[in-house]
Amino acid sequence: MKTQNKKWTDTMSLTLSRVIVWVLAVVFAVSCVYATVSLISSSWGPLAMVWDLGLDPVGFYIVFYTCAVLAFTALFFLNKLLSNIKNEKIFIEENVTIIRILSWCCYLVGIVMAVYSFWAYPFVVIAAAAAFFGLIIRVLKNVFAKAVEIREENDGTI
């Protein structure tokens, strides 16, 4: 007989994950607004830091906004995945597609950062981290794809 003594339930964990996704979306949106204001005023914020580091502002903003689009895309699909899980739609083909998109977002950030690291070497660390996360998510996608295949086989035999 199982007793429900867990202080931290699956529902609470799922809710926390969804809250974090929304908080990150707000933080990224504020960052984009702040970067845009900095670009327009050209006297404070990220642009001043870019100039202090001797980086090309145009390249920095291209990288920043490209990665922002990828981050918002990833957050959108992560929220969709969490919504599917909340609705108990777990091992479905849609989730495999969502996880594939998440991995590609990571890979694309890795590529953008790898290219930018030719001008700003420390960004190679972000490129490596993004590629590593893309790999982990890709493995997770393969596990989900296999689980969907097994579920469909089991549904077909009943």
Secondary structure as GFF3:
##gff-version 3
##sequence-region A 1 158
A	DSSP	alpha_helix	10	41	.	.	.	ID=ss1
A	DSSP	alpha_helix	46	52	.	.	.	ID=ss2
A	DSSP	alpha_helix	57	86	.	.	.	ID=ss3
A	DSSP	alpha_helix	93	116	.	.	.	ID=ss4
A	DSSP	alpha_helix	123	157	.	.	.	ID=ss5
###
